Amino acid sequence: MPPRRLAIPRPAIGAEKRQGMSEQLTDTDFDRFRRLIYDESGIHFGPNNRSVLEGRIRDRLRRTAAGSVDSYYRRLLKEPQELKEFLDSVTTNLTRFFRNTAHFEAFEYFVIPELVEKKRHKRENRVRVWSAGCSTGEEPYSIAMVLKEVLPPDLTFSVIASDISLKSLMIGKAGFYGATKVKGIPERFLEKYFDEKDGGYQVVPEITESVTFDYHNLINDSGLRDLDVVFCRNVIIYFDEAAQKAAVQRLYQTMNPYSYLFIGHSESLFGMNTGFEFVKTKWSCLYRKSEERLSVS
């Protein structure tokens, strides 16, 4: 007798589609998802990155067993936590320690000396920095290490780190990074501010305790005020013009007069009435808030 073949049940035709595994976004689906993302985060998805959005939606369908694109969209409208998870999934969290070395050189050799002079003149003793869109924490920890090294002992500092991605914030708060993640850190910083263990590197408490991680969506007022430096790099590039202007205005409101703003090297405030002055240093370009509190149009 020939060997008996095992009967392997096949999924019913259309079952994958009902599970959202192969369902394609219609133009209507694409428009309503991108409007929701824009309204909730300011992130703009155009036709050129439709495939990216579709891939992120399909991933959430698999993870949540939502059943269909339509049912998942309706779920987003009803469940704030799932909406946060979804927005987390569509954001891009590319970062590294001391990303764009020129910015950190301008921070160390130009901005910090200016701040020290200003603080002493005003008899203030604290420097406050915001890392907006901090991803997994490499940027705020880089900022904190520079401040720890360069600020004189009579000045203290704090770094606020915020992001729309809860998963990224948890990684940043833990302060533990694999060996490949610490490439680019100056050797003296790596030896001084990290403990090597468990196949990776742990940021020392001296630095982690100076950084506060918190969820924040840049379409909302952060409630922060009197900041001396804001790093908001490679964030507004994902916004359209209206959302960029609104976000920059909110950043402006958080800052002290003659404070400093770093944005990404491919981002610009050119053409915006922001109240920020363009500053070109020997290391890199940045922006300084003028003394007068201007409104953004």
N, C-alpha and C positions, 0 to 999 in steps of 0.2 A: 504493500500500500504506500502511496506517496505520503510524505509527511504532511500532517495537518497544519494548515496555516492559521495563525492567530487572527481573529477578527478584530481589527483596530477600528474603533468607531470614528467616523469622520464628522467634523462639525457640520451642522446644518448650513446650507447655503445662505449666506447673508449674516451668519452669526457674528463674524468678525466685525461687520459693519455696525451691527446693533450694539457691539461693545465699544464702538468708537475707534477700533484699531486701524481701520482702513478708510474711514469716512473723510472725505475731502471738505475743506472749507469752501462754502459758496461765497460769492462776492458780498452777500448780505451778512454772512457770518463774520467775514474778515472785517467789514466796516464796523459792526457792533462791538467786536472784541477790541479793535484798536481804539474805538471811542472810549470804551470803558477803561482801558489802560491809560489813555491820555487824561481822562477826567480824574483818575485816582492817583496818577504818579507824574504826569507831565511828559512821560516818555512817548515819543512819536514813532509809530511804525508806518512806513510808506510802502508803496507797491514793491519796491526793490527788496525789502526784507520780509515780504509776505511768507516765504518759505520758512524763515526762522521762526516766526510767530506760529505757523501751523505746526512745526515740529515741537514747540514748547507745549502747545495745547494737546497734541496727541500724547505727549509724555504724561501730562496731568490726567488725561482720560485713562491711561493705563494704570496709573498709581491710585486713582480714586474709584475706578470702576463706575464712572459716571453714566455710562450707557450710550450717550450720544453727545455731539457738539452742542445741540440745543439744550439738553438737560443740564450739561455742565455750565453753560452760560447762565441759566436760571439759578443754578446753585450758587454761582458767584454773587449774584444779586442778593441772595438771602443769607449767606454765611460769611461774615467778615473775616474769620480765621482762614477759610479757604481762599478768600480773595487775597489775603496777605501772602499765602503760600504761592498763589499763582503769580502775583507781582514779583515775588522773590525769584520765581523760575524764569521770568522774561528779562531780568536784569543781567548785565554782563559784569562779572566780578574778576576782572583781570588786574592784578596789582603785583608789586614786589617791594622789598625793602629798598629805600633810597631811590625810588623810581624817578627818573629825570634828575640826574646828579646836579645839573646846573641850578635847578630850583633850590636844592638843599644847600648849595654853595652860596646862593644869593641870600637864603634864609640865615645862614651862619655868619656870613661876612658883611652883609649889608643890613638886613632887617633887625637882627638881634642887637647890634650896636646902637641902631637908631632907637629901638625900644628901651634899652638900658638908659640912654641919655634922657628920654622922655619921662620914664618912670622916676628917675632921680630928681628931675626938675619938678615933677608934680608930687614928690614924696610918696609915691606908691611903691609897693613891694611885691606885686604879683603880676605875672604874665599869663594871659588866658588865650588858648589857641583852639580853634575848632577844625577838625578834620571831617568835612561833610562828604558823605559818600565814601566811607572809610573801608568798605569791603571787609576783608578778613583781618584787618588790623595792622598790616605792615606799615602803612603810612603814619598813623598816629604814634606807633612805637618808634619809628624813625625820627619823628619830630621830637618826641620825649627824650630820646638819647642825645640828640643835638643840644637841646635845652639844658639837659643835665650836665653836659660837658662844658658848655660855653657861658651860661649865665653866671654872674658873680654870686657868691654865697649869700649875699643879703637880699637876693631876689628869689622868690619861689615861683612855681609854675603849675598849671593844670592843663590837660588836653581833653577836650570833649570829642568823642568819636561817634559818628552816627551813620546809619545806613538804612535802606529800605529792606534789606535782606536779613531776616532773623537768623538764618543759618550762618551767614557770614559773621554776624555779631557774636554768636556763640563761640565760633572759632577764635575771633579776636580776643574775646574776654578770657578764654582759656590760655592764650599766649604761648601755645606749643606749636612748633613748626618742624616739618621734616627737613632733612639735610639739604634737599634741593631748593627749599624755600629760603634758606639763609644766604644763598649765593648773592654776592654784591654788597654784603655788609662789611664795612671796613674791619680788618682783623682786630684792631684794638677794641672796637665796640662789641664784636662777637665774644671776645675773651672776657670782657668786663661785664656785659649786660645779659649774657645767656649762660645757662647751665646745660651742658650736654648730658642727655640721659634718654634711655628707652629708644635709641635710634634716631633721636631728633634733638631739638634745642628748645629749652624753656626760658622765656623772658623772666628775668629776676624780679622779685617783688618791688624792689626799688623803682622799677620802671612801670610795672603793671598797675601799681597803686596810684600812679600819677595820671592814668588814663581812665576815663569813664566812658563806657560804651552804652549807647541808648538808641532805640529805634526812632527814626524820624524820616518823614516824607517831605521832600523839599517843596511840595506844593502848598505846605502849611507853614505857618509861623512857628519857628522852633521855640520861641519864648526866651531865647538867649539874648543877652545884651552885654555891651561893654567888652567885646572881644578885641584882642590886639592883632591877631592874625587869623585868617581863614584860608584853609586849603580846600578848594572845591574843584578838583581836577578831573577832567574827562567824565563829567556828569552832564553838564548842560548841553553837550554835543548831541545828546539823545533827545533834546527838547526842540520844539519848533520855536519860531521867533517870539511869539506871544508868551509861551511858557518860560523861555529864557529871560525875557525882560522881567517877568514877575518873580522868578527865582532870584535874579540878581538884586532886585529891590529888597527882597526879604533878607538876603545876605547883608546888604548895605545897612539895614536897620539894626542888625546885631552888633555892628562894629563901632569902636571908639573913633573919634576924629584922628586922622593921620595913622590909622591902622592899615594893614596890608592884606591884599588878596592875591592868592595864587590860583590860576586856572590852567587847564591843560594847554600844551604847546600848540595844539590844533584848534583851540578855542580863542575867541576874541570878543571884546566888548565894543569893537569899532561900530560906530553908528548908533550906539545906545546912549541916551541921556541918563547917565548913571550917577554922576557925582564922584566917580573914581578917576584918578589921574593916572595916565600911563607912565610907568617908570622903567627906564632902560638902565640896567646895571652892567658891569663888565662880565657878569656871570649869566644872567638871564633877564627876561622882561617880566614885570609884575604890575600890580595896580595898587595905588594908595588912595585911601579915602580922604577927601578934602575936608577942611575944617567946617565948612558950611554944610548943613544937612539939607541936601537937595532932594526934591521928589523925582521919581522916575516916571517918565511919560511913556 
